[in-house]
């Protein structure tokens, strides 16, 4: 199993470059991280419209000159200074040059990931005015589809960040007009030549920068990159490729895939992405721990009894079993999403907030992990059942799944880290499909209070007497701490109460204030700006 450690500590859209890496506070979801990155400052910036001129290698212009950042904001004691609205507009102006265009090709556009994640993320960028003035989005897949059919498919998944915005439907219409479709085989240079012709029609005489987002299985990455390199790369701007997880099936295939990609790309052109790590609460994990004195001293085996990393979905494969059956729940969820979260949770304090320093600490965690034992693992597969008069099919009832499949759709494992901080603390990782609820959360259960005076008030249920920190990633992002509290009234009856930060409730008014244009977020840094 490949234990890949993404370069960007809290997330995705990552390029393994020789230049200084981006800050770990950098935007980490595809919807928030820049395509361009400064080689000098290592930051994450808006797309620079000015591309280098003259003759270049087929796949990329001088990457380090592709983005020219403005002066970054001053940071003191680890916190960004306040950014004025003028400075924010200066950053925004980077994408407004009329002399270039960005063409984004979503390869595998008819797939589930593209529909549910990539197109909505691109719309979020457009909605927040974080894309350049001249851009087009092309969907590319084997499915036969017209431009109108693609737009209809995409429109069903687009949402605005804040409900009831007056210009929401108008923005959607404008965005959809920029979306086009081209049908072709993934291994056909001829079809990519046809794609190149369509891209040039929209690019005109401007400098053309091209981004290929590979929302496809890794076994066809090389076919697409080869064809794009030879037949559809930019001749006067940059060309870059975003690679979605899974990046190979195991460590051997991952290494082979990297070698294959480098036949056609240089490392600076490759962005490896684990989109899940761009979620707000995952980004906030290191902030919660390292910037709050109340938590950092408790973050060890002395106070923590166990840590649970839970991912569950309330639906099955639903016609996507062909893809899922070749990977299973362990490769699909546990070895990337959950393992990355575990490393972020358990790592030591990094030397700095530079991505390289945080990556090094994450690697130390992975290297300290005890090899998984068979007795510490449980796997399963969901079967058909009836609930409320409705019958739900089992995994092997899916027509795209072999009838004799033994691919696990559920897995639970107890992982242990052999170091001074976490020795003996089980990290319980659980993931599954077609379960009773949809949720993703981190549950930190603390140890019992020694000699607890009030344990009699809880009876024999000692678990009710322990504190628990819950970080709910989805749905309804929240952080809450379960504490013991006296029930008002006569006598000494105790119950558990929640101290909570519910993101939707606490941040809604602030988001409204910002989105309506009354202020620029004070926390805005060069690494958390738009593209």
KADALIN-V852134 format. One record per run of one state. SS is the DSSP state (helix for helix, strand for strand, loop for the rest). FROM is the first residue (numbers start at 1). TO is the last residue. Records with the same first field share a line. If there is no record, write none. Layout:
SS = FROM-TO ; FROM-TO
This chain:
loop = 1-13 ; 16-22 ; 24-36 ; 38-43 ; 45-62 ; 66-74 ; 77-78 ; 81-84 ; 96-99 ; 108-111 ; 128-134 ; 142-146 ; 156-167 ; 177-178 ; 184-188 ; 204-206 ; 215-217 ; 232-238 ; 245-250 ; 262-266 ; 274-274 ; 279-279 ; 284-284 ; 291-292 ; 297-303 ; 313-320 ; 326-327 ; 347-353 ; 370-373 ; 381-384 ; 388-389 ; 393-394 ; 398-409 ; 416-416 ; 418-425 ; 433-438 ; 447-454 ; 459-461 ; 466-467 ; 475-477 ; 487-493 ; 516-525 ; 529-531
strand = 14-15 ; 23-23 ; 37-37 ; 44-44 ; 75-76 ; 79-80 ; 100-107 ; 135-141 ; 179-183 ; 207-214 ; 239-244 ; 270-273 ; 304-312 ; 354-354 ; 369-369 ; 377-380 ; 385-387 ; 390-392 ; 410-415 ; 417-417 ; 426-432 ; 439-446 ; 468-474 ; 478-486 ; 494-502
helix = 63-65 ; 85-95 ; 112-127 ; 147-155 ; 168-176 ; 189-203 ; 218-231 ; 251-261 ; 267-269 ; 275-278 ; 280-283 ; 285-290 ; 293-296 ; 321-325 ; 328-346 ; 355-368 ; 374-376 ; 395-397 ; 455-458 ; 462-465 ; 503-515 ; 526-528
